[in-house]
């Protein structure tokens, strides 16, 4: 499994690709890269939870994952406005 920072790097890369091709109007590909970016960001949250020696949840519930991350680091509050 990748480390949380690696997942975030890859997520940012996918998002950058989506932004770069948006003006080309390849909307299906833009949508794909946005979806991939969000999936990798979700994996970053899960990887963070694993680093904290917590059980892996089989969920895409961002609020629940964020709640777990907040129990270890209050800086995750910045994401609460996004989720």
PDB file with one MODEL, atoms N, CA, C and O in Angstrom:
MODEL        1
ATOM      1  N   UNK A   1       0.845  -1.187   0.000  1.00  0.00           N
ATOM      2  CA  UNK A   1       0.000   0.000   0.000  1.00  0.00           C
ATOM      3  C   UNK A   1       0.886   1.245   0.000  1.00  0.00           C
ATOM      4  O   UNK A   1       1.920   1.282   0.667  1.00  0.00           O
ATOM      5  N   UNK A   2       0.473   2.256  -0.750  1.00  0.00           N
ATOM      6  CA  UNK A   2       1.198   3.508  -0.780  1.00  0.00           C
ATOM      7  C   UNK A   2       1.018   4.268   0.537  1.00  0.00           C
ATOM      8  O   UNK A   2       0.047   4.056   1.264  1.00  0.00           O
ATOM      9  N   UNK A   3       1.964   5.148   0.825  1.00  0.00           N
ATOM     10  CA  UNK A   3       1.839   6.030   1.977  1.00  0.00           C
ATOM     11  C   UNK A   3       0.823   7.123   1.633  1.00  0.00           C
ATOM     12  O   UNK A   3       0.565   7.389   0.459  1.00  0.00           O
ATOM     13  N   UNK A   4       0.247   7.756   2.666  1.00  0.00           N
ATOM     14  CA  UNK A   4      -0.748   8.800   2.396  1.00  0.00           C
ATOM     15  C   UNK A   4      -0.221   9.914   1.492  1.00  0.00           C
ATOM     16  O   UNK A   4      -0.936  10.367   0.598  1.00  0.00           O
ATOM     17  N   UNK A   5       1.003  10.357   1.708  1.00  0.00           N
ATOM     18  CA  UNK A   5       1.540  11.443   0.885  1.00  0.00           C
ATOM     19  C   UNK A   5       1.731  11.025  -0.566  1.00  0.00           C
ATOM     20  O   UNK A   5       1.613  11.854  -1.468  1.00  0.00           O
ATOM     21  N   UNK A   6       2.023   9.750  -0.800  1.00  0.00           N
ATOM     22  CA  UNK A   6       2.150   9.260  -2.172  1.00  0.00           C
ATOM     23  C   UNK A   6       0.796   9.255  -2.873  1.00  0.00           C
ATOM     24  O   UNK A   6       0.692   9.637  -4.039  1.00  0.00           O
ATOM     25  N   UNK A   7      -0.241   8.821  -2.155  1.00  0.00           N
ATOM     26  CA  UNK A   7      -1.586   8.824  -2.730  1.00  0.00           C
ATOM     27  C   UNK A   7      -2.013  10.250  -3.070  1.00  0.00           C
ATOM     28  O   UNK A   7      -2.617  10.484  -4.117  1.00  0.00           O
ATOM     29  N   UNK A   8      -1.701  11.205  -2.186  1.00  0.00           N
ATOM     30  CA  UNK A   8      -2.069  12.593  -2.455  1.00  0.00           C
ATOM     31  C   UNK A   8      -1.313  13.153  -3.652  1.00  0.00           C
ATOM     32  O   UNK A   8      -1.878  13.905  -4.446  1.00  0.00           O
ATOM     33  N   UNK A   9      -0.056  12.797  -3.784  1.00  0.00           N
ATOM     34  CA  UNK A   9       0.730  13.251  -4.934  1.00  0.00           C
ATOM     35  C   UNK A   9       0.099  12.757  -6.235  1.00  0.00           C
ATOM     36  O   UNK A   9      -0.043  13.512  -7.196  1.00  0.00           O
ATOM     37  N   UNK A  10      -0.276  11.481  -6.248  1.00  0.00           N
ATOM     38  CA  UNK A  10      -0.880  10.893  -7.445  1.00  0.00           C
ATOM     39  C   UNK A  10      -2.248  11.530  -7.709  1.00  0.00           C
ATOM     40  O   UNK A  10      -2.602  11.781  -8.862  1.00  0.00           O
ATOM     41  N   UNK A  11      -3.021  11.791  -6.643  1.00  0.00           N
ATOM     42  CA  UNK A  11      -4.334  12.440  -6.792  1.00  0.00           C
ATOM     43  C   UNK A  11      -4.177  13.831  -7.399  1.00  0.00           C
ATOM     44  O   UNK A  11      -4.943  14.222  -8.280  1.00  0.00           O
ATOM     45  N   UNK A  12      -3.183  14.574  -6.923  1.00  0.00           N
ATOM     46  CA  UNK A  12      -2.935  15.920  -7.458  1.00  0.00           C
ATOM     47  C   UNK A  12      -2.515  15.852  -8.926  1.00  0.00           C
ATOM     48  O   UNK A  12      -2.873  16.719  -9.723  1.00  0.00           O
ATOM     49  N   UNK A  13      -1.767  14.832  -9.268  1.00  0.00           N
ATOM     50  CA  UNK A  13      -1.347  14.663 -10.663  1.00  0.00           C
ATOM     51  C   UNK A  13      -2.551  14.411 -11.567  1.00  0.00           C
ATOM     52  O   UNK A  13      -2.661  15.007 -12.638  1.00  0.00           O
ATOM     53  N   UNK A  14      -3.446  13.535 -11.137  1.00  0.00           N
ATOM     54  CA  UNK A  14      -4.666  13.270 -11.921  1.00  0.00           C
ATOM     55  C   UNK A  14      -5.494  14.535 -12.076  1.00  0.00           C
ATOM     56  O   UNK A  14      -6.026  14.803 -13.153  1.00  0.00           O
ATOM     57  N   UNK A  15      -5.608  15.314 -11.007  1.00  0.00           N
ATOM     58  CA  UNK A  15      -6.378  16.552 -11.078  1.00  0.00           C
ATOM     59  C   UNK A  15      -5.711  17.558 -12.016  1.00  0.00           C
ATOM     60  O   UNK A  15      -6.398  18.257 -12.761  1.00  0.00           O
ATOM     61  N   UNK A  16      -4.395  17.636 -11.986  1.00  0.00           N
ATOM     62  CA  UNK A  16      -3.666  18.542 -12.879  1.00  0.00           C
ATOM     63  C   UNK A  16      -3.894  18.163 -14.342  1.00  0.00           C
ATOM     64  O   UNK A  16      -4.052  19.037 -15.194  1.00  0.00           O
ATOM     65  N   UNK A  17      -3.912  16.868 -14.630  1.00  0.00           N
ATOM     66  CA  UNK A  17      -4.178  16.409 -16.000  1.00  0.00           C
ATOM     67  C   UNK A  17      -5.584  16.820 -16.417  1.00  0.00           C
ATOM     68  O   UNK A  17      -5.784  17.304 -17.531  1.00  0.00           O
ATOM     69  N   UNK A  18      -6.558  16.632 -15.532  1.00  0.00           N
ATOM     70  CA  UNK A  18      -7.937  17.016 -15.844  1.00  0.00           C
ATOM     71  C   UNK A  18      -8.027  18.506 -16.161  1.00  0.00           C
ATOM     72  O   UNK A  18      -8.685  18.899 -17.124  1.00  0.00           O
ATOM     73  N   UNK A  19      -7.369  19.334 -15.355  1.00  0.00           N
ATOM     74  CA  UNK A  19      -7.391  20.778 -15.592  1.00  0.00           C
ATOM     75  C   UNK A  19      -6.700  21.132 -16.901  1.00  0.00           C
ATOM     76  O   UNK A  19      -7.146  22.023 -17.624  1.00  0.00           O
ATOM     77  N   UNK A  20      -5.614  20.434 -17.203  1.00  0.00           N
ATOM     78  CA  UNK A  20      -4.840  20.738 -18.407  1.00  0.00           C
ATOM     79  C   UNK A  20      -5.613  20.446 -19.690  1.00  0.00           C
ATOM     80  O   UNK A  20      -5.442  21.149 -20.686  1.00  0.00           O
ATOM     81  N   UNK A  21      -6.449  19.431 -19.679  1.00  0.00           N
ATOM     82  CA  UNK A  21      -7.158  19.060 -20.906  1.00  0.00           C
ATOM     83  C   UNK A  21      -8.596  19.569 -20.952  1.00  0.00           C
ATOM     84  O   UNK A  21      -9.306  19.340 -21.932  1.00  0.00           O
ATOM     85  N   UNK A  22      -9.025  20.255 -19.903  1.00  0.00           N
ATOM     86  CA  UNK A  22     -10.396  20.753 -19.855  1.00  0.00           C
ATOM     87  C   UNK A  22     -10.708  21.649 -21.046  1.00  0.00           C
ATOM     88  O   UNK A  22     -11.779  21.532 -21.642  1.00  0.00           O
ATOM     89  N   UNK A  23      -9.792  22.538 -21.399  1.00  0.00           N
ATOM     90  CA  UNK A  23     -10.050  23.458 -22.511  1.00  0.00           C
ATOM     91  C   UNK A  23     -10.057  22.758 -23.875  1.00  0.00           C
ATOM     92  O   UNK A  23     -10.467  23.352 -24.872  1.00  0.00           O
ATOM     93  N   UNK A  24      -9.611  21.518 -23.923  1.00  0.00           N
ATOM     94  CA  UNK A  24      -9.666  20.745 -25.165  1.00  0.00           C
ATOM     95  C   UNK A  24     -11.041  20.103 -25.367  1.00  0.00           C
ATOM     96  O   UNK A  24     -11.322  19.523 -26.416  1.00  0.00           O
ATOM     97  N   UNK A  25     -11.879  20.218 -24.355  1.00  0.00           N
ATOM     98  CA  UNK A  25     -13.242  19.689 -24.377  1.00  0.00           C
ATOM     99  C   UNK A  25     -13.314  18.169 -24.509  1.00  0.00           C
ATOM    100  O   UNK A  25     -14.241  17.632 -25.116  1.00  0.00           O
ATOM    101  N   UNK A  26     -12.322  17.482 -23.934  1.00  0.00           N
ATOM    102  CA  UNK A  26     -12.364  16.021 -23.840  1.00  0.00           C
ATOM    103  C   UNK A  26     -13.045  15.682 -22.508  1.00  0.00           C
ATOM    104  O   UNK A  26     -12.406  15.192 -21.577  1.00  0.00           O
ATOM    105  N   UNK A  27     -14.331  15.949 -22.440  1.00  0.00           N
ATOM    106  CA  UNK A  27     -15.030  15.907 -21.172  1.00  0.00           C
ATOM    107  C   UNK A  27     -15.071  14.520 -20.523  1.00  0.00           C
ATOM    108  O   UNK A  27     -15.016  14.415 -19.298  1.00  0.00           O
ATOM    109  N   UNK A  28     -15.164  13.484 -21.307  1.00  0.00           N
ATOM    110  CA  UNK A  28     -15.159  12.137 -20.726  1.00  0.00           C
ATOM    111  C   UNK A  28     -13.815  11.854 -20.055  1.00  0.00           C
ATOM    112  O   UNK A  28     -13.763  11.260 -18.978  1.00  0.00           O
ATOM    113  N   UNK A  29     -12.746  12.279 -20.691  1.00  0.00           N
ATOM    114  CA  UNK A  29     -11.417  12.060 -20.122  1.00  0.00           C
ATOM    115  C   UNK A  29     -11.198  12.953 -18.903  1.00  0.00           C
ATOM    116  O   UNK A  29     -10.587  12.525 -17.923  1.00  0.00           O
ATOM    117  N   UNK A  30     -11.688  14.180 -18.956  1.00  0.00           N
ATOM    118  CA  UNK A  30     -11.599  15.086 -17.801  1.00  0.00           C
ATOM    119  C   UNK A  30     -12.343  14.468 -16.621  1.00  0.00           C
ATOM    120  O   UNK A  30     -11.835  14.440 -15.500  1.00  0.00           O
ATOM    121  N   UNK A  31     -13.548  13.977 -16.883  1.00  0.00           N
ATOM    122  CA  UNK A  31     -14.343  13.344 -15.829  1.00  0.00           C
ATOM    123  C   UNK A  31     -13.626  12.135 -15.245  1.00  0.00           C
ATOM    124  O   UNK A  31     -13.620  11.937 -14.030  1.00  0.00           O
ATOM    125  N   UNK A  32     -13.027  11.334 -16.105  1.00  0.00           N
ATOM    126  CA  UNK A  32     -12.283  10.157 -15.655  1.00  0.00           C
ATOM    127  C   UNK A  32     -11.157  10.567 -14.716  1.00  0.00           C
ATOM    128  O   UNK A  32     -10.997   9.972 -13.650  1.00  0.00           O
ATOM    129  N   UNK A  33     -10.374  11.573 -15.094  1.00  0.00           N
ATOM    130  CA  UNK A  33      -9.244  11.981 -14.255  1.00  0.00           C
ATOM    131  C   UNK A  33      -9.709  12.618 -12.950  1.00  0.00           C
ATOM    132  O   UNK A  33      -9.037  12.482 -11.928  1.00  0.00           O
ATOM    133  N   UNK A  34     -10.845  13.310 -12.967  1.00  0.00           N
ATOM    134  CA  UNK A  34     -11.404  13.849 -11.727  1.00  0.00           C
ATOM    135  C   UNK A  34     -11.830  12.713 -10.792  1.00  0.00           C
ATOM    136  O   UNK A  34     -11.581  12.757  -9.587  1.00  0.00           O
ATOM    137  N   UNK A  35     -12.468  11.709 -11.362  1.00  0.00           N
ATOM    138  CA  UNK A  35     -12.882  10.557 -10.561  1.00  0.00           C
ATOM    139  C   UNK A  35     -11.666   9.835  -9.997  1.00  0.00           C
ATOM    140  O   UNK A  35     -11.662   9.440  -8.832  1.00  0.00           O
ATOM    141  N   UNK A  36     -10.641   9.664 -10.816  1.00  0.00           N
ATOM    142  CA  UNK A  36      -9.424   9.009 -10.355  1.00  0.00           C
ATOM    143  C   UNK A  36      -8.758   9.810  -9.231  1.00  0.00           C
ATOM    144  O   UNK A  36      -8.254   9.237  -8.266  1.00  0.00           O
ATOM    145  N   UNK A  37      -8.762  11.119  -9.366  1.00  0.00           N
ATOM    146  CA  UNK A  37      -8.189  11.985  -8.345  1.00  0.00           C
ATOM    147  C   UNK A  37      -8.918  11.813  -7.013  1.00  0.00           C
ATOM    148  O   UNK A  37      -8.290  11.706  -5.960  1.00  0.00           O
ATOM    149  N   UNK A  38     -10.241  11.787  -7.072  1.00  0.00           N
ATOM    150  CA  UNK A  38     -11.011  11.645  -5.835  1.00  0.00           C
ATOM    151  C   UNK A  38     -10.815  10.265  -5.205  1.00  0.00           C
ATOM    152  O   UNK A  38     -10.755  10.145  -3.981  1.00  0.00           O
ATOM    153  N   UNK A  39     -10.718   9.235  -6.026  1.00  0.00           N
ATOM    154  CA  UNK A  39     -10.468   7.887  -5.498  1.00  0.00           C
ATOM    155  C   UNK A  39      -9.116   7.815  -4.787  1.00  0.00           C
ATOM    156  O   UNK A  39      -9.001   7.210  -3.721  1.00  0.00           O
ATOM    157  N   UNK A  40      -8.112   8.423  -5.373  1.00  0.00           N
ATOM    158  CA  UNK A  40      -6.771   8.386  -4.778  1.00  0.00           C
ATOM    159  C   UNK A  40      -6.700   9.230  -3.513  1.00  0.00           C
ATOM    160  O   UNK A  40      -5.970   8.893  -2.581  1.00  0.00           O
ATOM    161  N   UNK A  41      -7.453  10.324  -3.475  1.00  0.00           N
ATOM    162  CA  UNK A  41      -7.521  11.117  -2.253  1.00  0.00           C
ATOM    163  C   UNK A  41      -8.199  10.313  -1.141  1.00  0.00           C
ATOM    164  O   UNK A  41      -7.794  10.379   0.020  1.00  0.00           O
ATOM    165  N   UNK A  42      -9.229   9.559  -1.506  1.00  0.00           N
ATOM    166  CA  UNK A  42      -9.890   8.669  -0.552  1.00  0.00           C
ATOM    167  C   UNK A  42      -8.905   7.620  -0.036  1.00  0.00           C
ATOM    168  O   UNK A  42      -8.886   7.323   1.158  1.00  0.00           O
ATOM    169  N   UNK A  43      -8.098   7.065  -0.920  1.00  0.00           N
ATOM    170  CA  UNK A  43      -7.087   6.081  -0.515  1.00  0.00           C
ATOM    171  C   UNK A  43      -6.055   6.708   0.406  1.00  0.00           C
ATOM    172  O   UNK A  43      -5.513   6.032   1.280  1.00  0.00           O
ATOM    173  N   UNK A  44      -5.775   8.002   0.220  1.00  0.00           N
ATOM    174  CA  UNK A  44      -4.842   8.697   1.112  1.00  0.00           C
ATOM    175  C   UNK A  44      -5.402   8.738   2.530  1.00  0.00           C
ATOM    176  O   UNK A  44      -4.667   8.520   3.493  1.00  0.00           O
ATOM    177  N   UNK A  45      -6.701   9.016   2.664  1.00  0.00           N
ATOM    178  CA  UNK A  45      -7.323   9.004   3.991  1.00  0.00           C
ATOM    179  C   UNK A  45      -7.235   7.615   4.614  1.00  0.00           C
ATOM    180  O   UNK A  45      -6.893   7.468   5.788  1.00  0.00           O
ATOM    181  N   UNK A  46      -7.546   6.608   3.819  1.00  0.00           N
ATOM    182  CA  UNK A  46      -7.487   5.236   4.334  1.00  0.00           C
ATOM    183  C   UNK A  46      -6.057   4.847   4.708  1.00  0.00           C
ATOM    184  O   UNK A  46      -5.840   4.177   5.718  1.00  0.00           O
ATOM    185  N   UNK A  47      -5.090   5.263   3.904  1.00  0.00           N
ATOM    186  CA  UNK A  47      -3.691   4.954   4.202  1.00  0.00           C
ATOM    187  C   UNK A  47      -3.260   5.636   5.500  1.00  0.00           C
ATOM    188  O   UNK A  47      -2.507   5.060   6.285  1.00  0.00           O
ATOM    189  N   UNK A  48      -3.734   6.857   5.725  1.00  0.00           N
ATOM    190  CA  UNK A  48      -3.429   7.564   6.970  1.00  0.00           C
ATOM    191  C   UNK A  48      -3.970   6.771   8.166  1.00  0.00           C
ATOM    192  O   UNK A  48      -3.293   6.626   9.184  1.00  0.00           O
ATOM    193  N   UNK A  49      -5.181   6.269   8.028  1.00  0.00           N
ATOM    194  CA  UNK A  49      -5.795   5.491   9.111  1.00  0.00           C
ATOM    195  C   UNK A  49      -4.982   4.222   9.371  1.00  0.00           C
ATOM    196  O   UNK A  49      -4.800   3.828  10.523  1.00  0.00           O
ATOM    197  N   UNK A  50      -4.501   3.590   8.320  1.00  0.00           N
ATOM    198  CA  UNK A  50      -3.673   2.389   8.469  1.00  0.00           C
ATOM    199  C   UNK A  50      -2.366   2.735   9.184  1.00  0.00           C
ATOM    200  O   UNK A  50      -1.914   1.989  10.052  1.00  0.00           O
ATOM    201  N   UNK A  51      -1.761   3.866   8.818  1.00  0.00           N
ATOM    202  CA  UNK A  51      -0.521   4.308   9.466  1.00  0.00           C
ATOM    203  C   UNK A  51      -0.739   4.462  10.969  1.00  0.00           C
ATOM    204  O   UNK A  51       0.178   4.243  11.761  1.00  0.00           O
ATOM    205  N   UNK A  52      -1.948   4.838  11.354  1.00  0.00           N
ATOM    206  CA  UNK A  52      -2.283   5.002  12.768  1.00  0.00           C
ATOM    207  C   UNK A  52      -2.702   3.680  13.418  1.00  0.00           C
ATOM    208  O   UNK A  52      -3.242   3.670  14.524  1.00  0.00           O
ATOM    209  N   UNK A  53      -2.450   2.574  12.728  1.00  0.00           N
ATOM    210  CA  UNK A  53      -2.725   1.223  13.235  1.00  0.00           C
ATOM    211  C   UNK A  53      -4.195   0.978  13.563  1.00  0.00           C
ATOM    212  O   UNK A  53      -4.529   0.285  14.524  1.00  0.00           O
ATOM    213  N   UNK A  54      -5.062   1.563  12.742  1.00  0.00           N
ATOM    214  CA  UNK A  54      -6.490   1.356  12.897  1.00  0.00           C
ATOM    215  C   UNK A  54      -6.967   0.376  11.833  1.00  0.00           C
ATOM    216  O   UNK A  54      -6.347   0.256  10.777  1.00  0.00           O
ATOM    217  N   UNK A  55      -8.054  -0.317  12.103  1.00  0.00           N
ATOM    218  CA  UNK A  55      -8.571  -1.262  11.101  1.00  0.00           C
ATOM    219  C   UNK A  55      -9.034  -0.539   9.832  1.00  0.00           C
ATOM    220  O   UNK A  55      -9.506   0.597   9.876  1.00  0.00           O
ATOM    221  N   UNK A  56      -8.885  -1.219   8.730  1.00  0.00           N
ATOM    222  CA  UNK A  56      -9.315  -0.671   7.453  1.00  0.00           C
ATOM    223  C   UNK A  56     -10.831  -0.801   7.342  1.00  0.00           C
ATOM    224  O   UNK A  56     -11.392  -1.882   7.524  1.00  0.00           O
ATOM    225  N   UNK A  57     -11.479   0.319   7.042  1.00  0.00           N
ATOM    226  CA  UNK A  57     -12.919   0.301   6.820  1.00  0.00           C
ATOM    227  C   UNK A  57     -13.192   0.147   5.332  1.00  0.00           C
ATOM    228  O   UNK A  57     -12.547   0.790   4.503  1.00  0.00           O
ATOM    229  N   UNK A  58     -14.139  -0.697   5.004  1.00  0.00           N
ATOM    230  CA  UNK A  58     -14.554  -0.839   3.611  1.00  0.00           C
ATOM    231  C   UNK A  58     -15.720   0.114   3.392  1.00  0.00           C
ATOM    232  O   UNK A  58     -16.887  -0.276   3.407  1.00  0.00           O
ATOM    233  N   UNK A  59     -15.359   1.379   3.186  1.00  0.00           N
ATOM    234  CA  UNK A  59     -16.383   2.406   3.022  1.00  0.00           C
ATOM    235  C   UNK A  59     -15.858   3.529   2.146  1.00  0.00           C
ATOM    236  O   UNK A  59     -14.652   3.747   2.035  1.00  0.00           O
ATOM    237  N   UNK A  60     -16.782   4.225   1.535  1.00  0.00           N
ATOM    238  CA  UNK A  60     -16.468   5.462   0.821  1.00  0.00           C
ATOM    239  C   UNK A  60     -17.107   6.644   1.545  1.00  0.00           C
ATOM    240  O   UNK A  60     -17.233   7.731   0.983  1.00  0.00           O
ATOM    241  N   UNK A  61     -17.507   6.422   2.796  1.00  0.00           N
ATOM    242  CA  UNK A  61     -18.127   7.464   3.604  1.00  0.00           C
ATOM    243  C   UNK A  61     -17.047   8.441   4.061  1.00  0.00           C
ATOM    244  O   UNK A  61     -16.355   8.203   5.051  1.00  0.00           O
ATOM    245  N   UNK A  62     -16.916   9.543   3.325  1.00  0.00           N
ATOM    246  CA  UNK A  62     -15.861  10.514   3.615  1.00  0.00           C
ATOM    247  C   UNK A  62     -16.009  11.127   5.001  1.00  0.00           C
ATOM    248  O   UNK A  62     -15.011  11.389   5.672  1.00  0.00           O
ATOM    249  N   UNK A  63     -17.225  11.354   5.428  1.00  0.00           N
ATOM    250  CA  UNK A  63     -17.430  11.941   6.754  1.00  0.00           C
ATOM    251  C   UNK A  63     -16.929  11.005   7.849  1.00  0.00           C
ATOM    252  O   UNK A  63     -16.317  11.460   8.815  1.00  0.00           O
ATOM    253  N   UNK A  64     -17.177   9.717   7.712  1.00  0.00           N
ATOM    254  CA  UNK A  64     -16.709   8.744   8.699  1.00  0.00           C
ATOM    255  C   UNK A  64     -15.174   8.669   8.690  1.00  0.00           C
ATOM    256  O   UNK A  64     -14.542   8.665   9.746  1.00  0.00           O
ATOM    257  N   UNK A  65     -14.588   8.610   7.497  1.00  0.00           N
ATOM    258  CA  UNK A  65     -13.131   8.551   7.399  1.00  0.00           C
ATOM    259  C   UNK A  65     -12.501   9.822   7.962  1.00  0.00           C
ATOM    260  O   UNK A  65     -11.476   9.759   8.642  1.00  0.00           O
ATOM    261  N   UNK A  66     -13.101  10.956   7.685  1.00  0.00           N
ATOM    262  CA  UNK A  66     -12.605  12.219   8.203  1.00  0.00           C
ATOM    263  C   UNK A  66     -12.697  12.260   9.733  1.00  0.00           C
ATOM    264  O   UNK A  66     -11.792  12.757  10.404  1.00  0.00           O
ATOM    265  N   UNK A  67     -13.781  11.740  10.264  1.00  0.00           N
ATOM    266  CA  UNK A  67     -13.958  11.678  11.724  1.00  0.00           C
ATOM    267  C   UNK A  67     -12.820  10.866  12.368  1.00  0.00           C
ATOM    268  O   UNK A  67     -12.282  11.257  13.404  1.00  0.00           O
ATOM    269  N   UNK A  68     -12.470   9.763  11.762  1.00  0.00           N
ATOM    270  CA  UNK A  68     -11.382   8.932  12.292  1.00  0.00           C
ATOM    271  C   UNK A  68     -10.059   9.693  12.220  1.00  0.00           C
ATOM    272  O   UNK A  68      -9.294   9.708  13.185  1.00  0.00           O
ATOM    273  N   UNK A  69      -9.791  10.321  11.082  1.00  0.00           N
ATOM    274  CA  UNK A  69      -8.549  11.084  10.917  1.00  0.00           C
ATOM    275  C   UNK A  69      -8.479  12.237  11.918  1.00  0.00           C
ATOM    276  O   UNK A  69      -7.415  12.522  12.466  1.00  0.00           O
ATOM    277  N   UNK A  70      -9.614  12.896  12.154  1.00  0.00           N
ATOM    278  CA  UNK A  70      -9.656  13.996  13.117  1.00  0.00           C
ATOM    279  C   UNK A  70      -9.317  13.547  14.529  1.00  0.00           C
ATOM    280  O   UNK A  70      -8.794  14.327  15.326  1.00  0.00           O
ATOM    281  N   UNK A  71      -9.614  12.298  14.838  1.00  0.00           N
ATOM    282  CA  UNK A  71      -9.303  11.809  16.187  1.00  0.00           C
ATOM    283  C   UNK A  71      -7.788  11.738  16.421  1.00  0.00           C
ATOM    284  O   UNK A  71      -7.338  11.676  17.565  1.00  0.00           O
ATOM    285  N   UNK A  72      -7.011  11.749  15.347  1.00  0.00           N
ATOM    286  CA  UNK A  72      -5.556  11.717  15.458  1.00  0.00           C
ATOM    287  C   UNK A  72      -4.913  13.073  15.177  1.00  0.00           C
ATOM    288  O   UNK A  72      -3.860  13.390  15.732  1.00  0.00           O
ATOM    289  N   UNK A  73      -5.531  13.855  14.336  1.00  0.00           N
ATOM    290  CA  UNK A  73      -4.931  15.123  13.928  1.00  0.00           C
ATOM    291  C   UNK A  73      -6.049  16.127  13.626  1.00  0.00           C
ATOM    292  O   UNK A  73      -6.792  15.975  12.656  1.00  0.00           O
ATOM    293  N   UNK A  74      -6.149  17.137  14.462  1.00  0.00           N
ATOM    294  CA  UNK A  74      -7.216  18.138  14.320  1.00  0.00           C
ATOM    295  C   UNK A  74      -7.058  18.981  13.057  1.00  0.00           C
ATOM    296  O   UNK A  74      -7.997  19.680  12.674  1.00  0.00           O
ATOM    297  N   UNK A  75      -5.898  18.936  12.398  1.00  0.00           N
ATOM    298  CA  UNK A  75      -5.708  19.688  11.156  1.00  0.00           C
ATOM    299  C   UNK A  75      -6.594  19.184  10.023  1.00  0.00           C
ATOM    300  O   UNK A  75      -6.783  19.877   9.023  1.00  0.00           O
ATOM    301  N   UNK A  76      -7.130  17.990  10.177  1.00  0.00           N
ATOM    302  CA  UNK A  76      -8.047  17.463   9.155  1.00  0.00           C
ATOM    303  C   UNK A  76      -9.357  18.249   9.115  1.00  0.00           C
ATOM    304  O   UNK A  76     -10.161  18.066   8.201  1.00  0.00           O
ATOM    305  N   UNK A  77      -9.577  19.125  10.105  1.00  0.00           N
ATOM    306  CA  UNK A  77     -10.790  19.943  10.111  1.00  0.00           C
ATOM    307  C   UNK A  77     -10.898  20.770   8.848  1.00  0.00           C
ATOM    308  O   UNK A  77     -11.999  21.130   8.433  1.00  0.00           O
ATOM    309  N   UNK A  78      -9.764  21.075   8.230  1.00  0.00           N
ATOM    310  CA  UNK A  78      -9.756  21.850   6.986  1.00  0.00           C
ATOM    311  C   UNK A  78     -10.548  21.139   5.888  1.00  0.00           C
ATOM    312  O   UNK A  78     -11.103  21.788   5.002  1.00  0.00           O
ATOM    313  N   UNK A  79     -10.598  19.821   5.947  1.00  0.00           N
ATOM    314  CA  UNK A  79     -11.319  19.048   4.940  1.00  0.00           C
ATOM    315  C   UNK A  79     -12.806  18.956   5.214  1.00  0.00           C
ATOM    316  O   UNK A  79     -13.568  18.559   4.332  1.00  0.00           O
ATOM    317  N   UNK A  80     -13.238  19.311   6.408  1.00  0.00           N
ATOM    318  CA  UNK A  80     -14.651  19.136   6.758  1.00  0.00           C
ATOM    319  C   UNK A  80     -15.560  20.014   5.908  1.00  0.00           C
ATOM    320  O   UNK A  80     -16.723  19.670   5.697  1.00  0.00           O
ATOM    321  N   UNK A  81     -15.057  21.128   5.423  1.00  0.00           N
ATOM    322  CA  UNK A  81     -15.861  22.003   4.570  1.00  0.00           C
ATOM    323  C   UNK A  81     -15.999  21.417   3.172  1.00  0.00           C
ATOM    324  O   UNK A  81     -16.927  21.765   2.442  1.00  0.00           O
ATOM    325  N   UNK A  82     -15.085  20.533   2.793  1.00  0.00           N
ATOM    326  CA  UNK A  82     -15.100  19.907   1.475  1.00  0.00           C
ATOM    327  C   UNK A  82     -16.022  18.696   1.476  1.00  0.00           C
ATOM    328  O   UNK A  82     -16.786  18.496   0.531  1.00  0.00           O
ATOM    329  N   UNK A  83     -15.955  17.888   2.527  1.00  0.00           N
ATOM    330  CA  UNK A  83     -16.706  16.642   2.620  1.00  0.00           C
ATOM    331  C   UNK A  83     -18.140  16.864   2.863  1.00  0.00           C
ATOM    332  O   UNK A  83     -18.904  15.905   2.965  1.00  0.00           O
TER     333      UNK A  83
ENDMDL
END
